[in-house]
Amino acid sequence: MEPLLSIIVPIYNVEQYVDKCIQSILNQTYQNLEIILVDDGATDCSGSIADSYAAKDKRIKVFHKENGGLSDARNYGLDHVTGDYILFVDSDDFIENTMCERLFAVANSTNADIVSCNYYIYREDDDISIHTMSVQDDTRTFTGMDMLRYYLLKTEPFDLNVVWNKLFKSELFNGTVLVRFPKGRVQEDNFTIFRLFLNANTIVTVNEPLYYYVQRAGSIMANFSRRFMTDTVESHIYMNDYLMDHCSSVKNELQLYLLNSYVELSRRVHVNKCKTEYNDLLTQYKHYVLDHTADTSHNPLWKCKQDIKRVLVKLYY
């Protein structure tokens, strides 16, 4: 019997998109699926659309709950999965019909805990582009610790940071220590993905686009808001504090991460012309970064370039 793959789809007010999403899952060439549709208190027809699909396909389970946000809906799904592997699909996105088969084949042949793939960026005017993956190799294998270090040195590459382009062994979430998404956050993956890397033994990246990430004008990631900014700063601080408590061997990488992430965040604020609006958050993060990079004398990764960048942060950013 093929291993059971659980696909979690949080649904909230996406009646224009959810048909295409669910159809792309039903059309998978890998058929041993448990499809968990979590209606997060939708006020449009999304929930009833999910019910109509469940009536036609016994693999689909629909749960209706009060609105709690994306993290809460994902967590609800995680509490109900019975599969050996987990895949997350956002309800306004869709996937290639070979995605499950391709990722599982890699997981099966390598015994990987996580398999990550590339993705398409799909805009509503049918403009489709392939995301340039941070790991350029066709296929590459990491230990969990090596991936964590790579992630920190690359300063949160988007393809590695998100969960929806990855296949996970269920035990990473539902092991001895549960891993869940923080409720009420818009940067929920930032708070979570590094813990999954830390839990994993083997991670494989596949530079092949299998997921369609739909960019909508009104989506969370399309808007640079104060909530987005606050979550970004707090997620970086949370990750640094967590890793220093649980995995201090990555301290050297964390120091570079903090410096680079602050500079990148400042750049984004400048591009969006909202420095005055977010000055308090930037100042908070700036002091945190400077405090945690004050002593880099034992960090072999810290070079003259980082010293110069830190001085610039202190004086000008």
C-alpha positions in Angstrom: 0.0 0.0 0.0 1.4 3.4 -0.9 1.9 5.8 2.0 -1.0 8.2 2.7 -0.3 11.8 1.9 -2.4 14.4 3.8 -3.0 17.7 2.0 -4.2 20.6 4.1 -6.1 23.4 2.5 -7.2 26.4 4.6 -10.2 28.0 3.0 -11.5 31.5 3.6 -13.6 33.7 1.2 -11.9 32.3 -2.0 -15.0 31.2 -4.0 -13.4 32.6 -7.2 -10.3 30.4 -6.7 -11.1 27.3 -4.6 -12.5 25.2 -7.5 -9.3 25.4 -9.4 -7.3 24.6 -6.3 -9.3 21.5 -5.4 -9.5 20.3 -8.9 -5.7 20.5 -9.2 -5.5 18.2 -6.1 -8.1 15.8 -7.3 -6.2 15.5 -10.7 -3.0 14.3 -9.0 -1.3 11.3 -10.5 -0.6 10.1 -6.9 -4.0 9.0 -5.7 -3.5 7.8 -2.1 -4.5 11.2 -0.6 -6.3 12.5 2.4 -7.6 15.9 1.4 -8.4 18.1 4.5 -10.4 21.2 3.6 -10.6 23.6 6.6 -13.4 26.2 6.2 -12.1 28.9 8.4 -15.5 30.6 8.9 -15.9 31.7 5.3 -18.7 34.2 4.7 -19.0 33.5 1.0 -19.7 30.2 -0.8 -16.2 28.7 -0.2 -17.5 26.3 2.5 -20.4 25.0 0.5 -18.1 24.5 -2.5 -15.8 22.3 -0.3 -18.9 20.3 0.9 -20.0 19.7 -2.7 -16.6 18.2 -3.5 -16.6 16.0 -0.3 -19.9 14.6 -1.4 -18.3 13.3 -4.6 -14.9 12.1 -3.3 -14.4 10.0 -0.1 -10.8 11.2 0.2 -12.0 14.7 1.1 -12.7 15.7 4.7 -14.3 19.1 5.3 -14.1 20.8 8.7 -16.0 24.0 9.4 -14.8 26.2 12.2 -14.9 29.8 13.4 -12.6 32.2 11.7 -9.1 32.2 13.3 -6.8 33.0 10.5 -4.5 31.0 8.2 -2.3 29.6 11.1 -5.3 28.5 13.1 -6.8 26.7 10.0 -3.5 25.0 9.3 -3.1 23.9 12.9 -6.7 22.6 12.8 -5.8 20.5 9.8 -2.6 19.3 11.5 -4.6 18.1 14.5 -6.7 15.9 12.1 -4.2 14.4 9.7 -3.6 10.6 9.6 -1.2 10.5 6.7 2.5 9.7 6.7 3.3 12.9 4.8 1.9 16.4 4.7 1.5 18.9 2.0 0.1 22.4 2.4 -1.8 24.1 -0.5 -3.2 27.6 -0.1 -6.8 27.8 -1.4 -6.1 30.5 -4.0 -3.2 28.6 -5.4 -3.0 25.4 -7.4 -0.5 22.6 -8.2 0.8 20.6 -11.1 -0.9 17.2 -11.4 2.4 15.5 -10.9 3.5 17.4 -7.8 2.6 14.8 -5.2 4.0 11.9 -7.2 7.2 13.8 -8.0 7.9 14.9 -4.4 7.0 11.6 -2.9 9.2 9.7 -5.3 12.2 11.9 -4.1 11.2 11.4 -0.5 10.9 7.6 -1.0 14.3 7.3 -2.8 16.2 9.5 -0.4 14.3 8.9 2.9 14.0 12.7 3.1 12.0 14.3 5.9 11.4 17.4 3.7 11.3 17.7 -0.1 11.2 21.3 -1.5 10.4 22.2 -5.1 10.4 25.4 -7.2 7.3 27.2 -8.2 5.6 29.4 -10.7 4.4 32.9 -9.9 1.0 33.3 -11.4 -0.6 36.7 -11.8 -4.2 37.2 -12.4 -3.6 38.5 -16.0 -2.3 35.0 -16.9 1.3 36.3 -16.6 3.3 33.2 -15.4 7.0 33.2 -14.5 9.3 30.7 -12.8 10.7 31.7 -9.5 14.5 31.5 -9.4 15.3 29.0 -6.7 18.0 29.9 -4.2 19.5 26.4 -4.5 20.4 26.2 -8.2 21.2 22.5 -8.4 18.7 20.3 -10.2 18.6 18.2 -7.0 20.5 18.7 -3.8 20.6 16.9 -0.5 21.1 18.6 2.9 21.2 17.5 6.5 18.7 19.5 8.5 21.5 21.4 10.2 23.2 22.2 6.9 19.9 23.5 5.5 19.4 25.7 8.6 22.8 27.2 8.1 22.2 27.7 4.4 18.9 29.4 5.2 20.5 31.8 7.7 23.3 32.7 5.4 21.0 33.3 2.5 18.8 35.6 4.7 15.4 33.9 4.5 15.1 33.0 0.8 11.4 32.9 0.0 11.4 29.5 -1.6 12.9 28.0 1.5 10.9 30.1 3.9 7.4 29.0 2.9 5.7 25.7 3.6 3.5 25.3 0.6 6.1 24.1 -1.8 7.3 21.3 0.4 6.4 17.8 1.3 6.9 17.0 5.1 7.0 13.8 7.1 4.1 14.1 9.5 6.3 13.4 12.5 8.1 16.7 12.0 4.8 18.4 13.1 3.3 15.7 15.3 6.3 14.2 17.0 7.1 14.3 20.7 7.1 18.1 20.6 4.3 19.5 18.5 5.2 22.1 15.9 2.4 24.5 15.1 1.9 27.9 13.3 1.5 31.0 15.6 -2.1 32.2 15.6 -2.8 35.7 14.3 0.4 36.2 12.4 0.7 37.1 8.7 4.3 35.9 8.7 3.5 32.5 10.2 6.0 30.6 8.2 8.9 32.7 9.5 8.1 31.5 13.0 7.9 27.9 12.0 10.1 26.7 9.1 13.4 27.0 10.9 12.1 24.6 13.6 11.2 22.1 10.9 14.7 22.3 9.5 16.1 21.8 13.0 13.9 18.6 13.4 14.8 17.1 10.0 17.6 14.7 9.3 17.5 14.9 5.5 16.2 17.7 3.2 16.2 17.5 -0.6 15.6 20.4 -2.9 14.2 19.8 -6.4 14.7 22.7 -8.9 11.5 22.0 -10.7 8.4 24.2 -10.6 5.4 22.2 -9.4 3.4 24.8 -7.5 1.5 27.8 -8.8 1.7 30.7 -6.3 -1.1 33.1 -7.2 -0.3 36.8 -6.6 -3.5 38.6 -5.9 -3.6 42.4 -5.5 -5.4 42.0 -2.1 -3.4 39.1 -0.7 -1.4 39.4 2.5 2.0 39.1 0.7 1.1 41.7 -1.9 0.8 44.4 0.8 3.6 45.9 2.8 1.6 46.8 6.0 2.5 47.6 9.6 1.2 44.2 10.6 3.6 42.6 8.0 6.4 44.7 9.2 5.8 44.0 12.9 5.6 40.2 12.3 8.8 40.3 10.3 10.8 42.0 13.0 9.3 39.8 15.8 9.8 36.6 13.8 13.5 37.4 13.4 13.9 38.1 17.1 11.9 35.0 18.0 14.1 32.8 15.7 17.3 34.2 17.1 16.2 33.7 20.7 14.9 30.2 20.0 18.0 29.0 18.2 20.3 30.5 20.8 18.4 28.5 23.5 18.1 25.2 21.5 21.0 25.3 18.9 23.7 27.8 19.8 26.1 26.1 17.4 24.6 28.4 14.7 25.4 31.6 16.5 27.9 32.6 13.8 25.4 32.3 11.1 22.7 34.0 13.2 25.0 37.1 13.6 25.2 37.4 9.8 21.5 36.7 9.4 20.5 39.5 11.8 22.8 42.1 10.1 21.7 41.1 6.6 18.0 40.9 7.5 18.0 44.4 9.1 19.7 45.9 6.0 17.2 44.1 3.7 14.2 45.2 5.8 15.5 48.8 5.7 15.8 48.6 2.0 12.2 47.5 1.6 11.0 50.3 3.8 12.9 52.8 1.7 11.6 51.3 -1.5 8.0 51.5 -0.2 8.7 55.1 1.0 7.4 54.5 4.5 10.4 55.1 6.8 8.6 57.6 9.0 5.7 55.2 9.5 7.9 52.3 10.5 10.8 54.1 12.2 9.8 52.8 15.7 10.0 49.2 14.5 13.2 49.7 12.6 14.8 51.3 15.7 13.7 48.5 17.9 15.2 45.9 15.6 18.3 48.0 15.0 19.1 48.0 18.7 18.5 44.3 18.9 20.8 43.6 15.9 23.6 45.8 17.3 23.4 44.2 20.7 23.6 40.7 19.3 26.5 41.5 16.9 28.5 43.4 19.5 31.1 40.6 19.9 32.0 38.9 16.7 35.7 38.3 17.6 35.2 34.5 17.6 33.1 34.4 14.4 35.1 33.1 11.5 32.3 34.1 9.1 32.4 37.7 10.1 34.7 39.6 7.7 35.7 43.2 7.0 32.6 43.5 4.8 30.3 42.8 7.8 32.2 45.3 10.0 31.6 48.0 7.4 28.0 47.1 7.0 27.5 47.1 10.8 29.0 50.6 11.1 26.7 51.8 8.3 23.7 50.3 10.2 24.8 52.1 13.4 25.4 55.5 11.8 23.1 55.8 8.9 20.3 53.1 8.7 
